[in-house]
Amino acid sequence: MTALFDPRDPAVRTDPYPIYRRLREADPVHQSHFGYWVLSRYADVDAVLRAPGVSSEFYRNQVWAERRGGLDSPLVRSVRNWMLMLDGPAHRRIRGVLGKVFTRGAVERLRPRVTAEADRLLDAMGDGEADLIESLALPLPVTVTCELLGLPTDNRVQCRQWTEQISRVIDPSITAADVAEMNRAETEFREYVTGELDRRRAAPTDDILSLLLHTEVDGVRLTDHEIIANVLFLFVAGHETTVNLVGNGVLALLRHPDQLQLLRENPELMPGAVEEITRYDAPVQIVSRLLDEEVVLDDAVLPAGAKVMLLFGAANRDPARYSHPESLDVTRTGIKTLAFSGGPHYCLGAALGKMETAVVLTKLLRRYGKMELSGEELRWRSNVSFRGLERLPLRLLR
């Protein structure tokens, strides 16, 4: 019998939305043979994100930890300190420090730097044939994250490679080879950031690493291990979401030329268009939670001890929440996308990612009078939790 939802199915990477639709219609509170409850309706996903007694501390699950190298592996030791994987006071403590980096004012102060870097990358990309992912969508957020943290930008390629490898930690379809690669990458990244922290102690500077070293919450400073783990988390969150949001957004607009033209003619629609792009093809598709307490939904009860897989991509196209959800509409209002999670774990960097995407799309539409797909077959990355293209080959004309 074919599973109704199998994260290992190649179609979940290439085009998950027909699968999501069947799941919503046939079994929206689905008990999979993988041991997870799988939720695909907007209201159910939103309810679990906000419910008390719902945990992100997946490292507590022995099977989950063993599949990633075990509790004492470099990767799991790191993840145990990620803000994303903490609940309650421990989560609030680290979020209280990192939240100072991502205030609305702090994000807006980054806009001139993001704009200048986008211009530099576009100048280098030029006209004609280009891969938007490699030339623009990948390097921009990595450079911004390096500069935000105070890390040398000449190491951004290596930081990107480490991040891409480690980001698969939340993926439900990892292999033994992935686990070995992730643990090696975590060890190398930790050694690199440890050296940077030592330099800040010897000669403090006005950057985020120095802030993390010296800021106290309730009289207690973050440990080096907490700092390094959350620097890694910021790279994973900032890099993976933004590159996918830019790539998925450009592809969606190219496949909906009427919406692309509408955005060209009405650039003031850009903020709402970014929200719609985020809803339409979310950069983060799947997250999971552990239930420490029972959660009651409208027509189902999830028991304490359950593992739950939340399908953001399915929820964002739920017709009970959005009219004509399969259509891209840059004039759509009332969007409250779940692409950046919700509740206490709403993504701190969401505003930065959306600002970077708006800058890139605005620059592309101003610079190029014509953008089209080159005709090369599109390939999606193997990570099913983060949805993004390996390449986006385009023809760009002034």
Salt bridges, closest charged atoms under 4 A:
ASP6 OD1 - ARG8 NE 3.19
ASP27 OD2 - HIS30 ND1 2.90
ASP44 OD2 - ARG41 NE 2.74
ASP46 OD1 - ARG50 NE 2.87
GLU57 OE1 - ARG60 NE 3.02
GLU108 OE1 - ARG111 NE 2.98
GLU117 OE1 - ARG113 NH2 3.34
GLU117 OE2 - ARG120 NH2 2.71
GLU117 OE2 - ARG156 NH1 3.95
ASP119 OD2 - LYS363 NZ 3.13
ASP119 OD1 - ARG367 NH2 3.81
ASP123 OD1 - ARG367 NH1 2.81
ASP127 OD1 - ARG398 NE 2.98
GLU129 OE2 - ARG395 NH1 3.53
ASP131 OD2 - ARG391 NH1 3.49
GLU134 OE2 - ARG160 NH2 3.43
GLU147 OE1 - ARG113 NE 2.71
GLU164 OE2 - ARG160 NE 3.97
ASP171 OD2 - ARG168 NH2 3.48
ASP178 OD2 - ARG168 NH1 2.92
GLU186 OE1 - ARG190 NH2 2.95
GLU188 OE2 - ARG184 NH1 3.25
GLU196 OE2 - ARG199 NH2 2.85
GLU196 OE1 - ARG200 NH1 2.95
ASP198 OD1 - ARG201 NH1 3.45
ASP207 OD2 - ARG200 NE 2.75
GLU216 OE2 - ARG221 NE 3.68
ASP224 OD1 - ARG201 NH2 2.35
GLU226 OE2 - ARG93 NH1 2.73
GLU240 OE2 - HIS239 ND1 3.29
GLU240 OE1 - ARG381 NH1 2.90
GLU275 OE2 - LYS354 NZ 2.83
GLU276 OE1 - ARG279 NE 2.81
GLU276 OE1 - ARG332 NE 2.98
ASP281 OD1 - ARG387 NE 2.69
ASP292 OD2 - ARG60 NH2 3.17
ASP299 OD1 - ARG41 NH2 2.78
GLU326 OE2 - ARG21 NH1 3.75
GLU326 OE1 - ARG317 NH1 2.74
GLU372 OE1 - LYS370 NZ 3.72
GLU372 OE2 - ARG395 NE 2.98
GLU376 OE2 - ARG391 NE 3.04
GLU390 OE1 - ARG379 NE 3.17
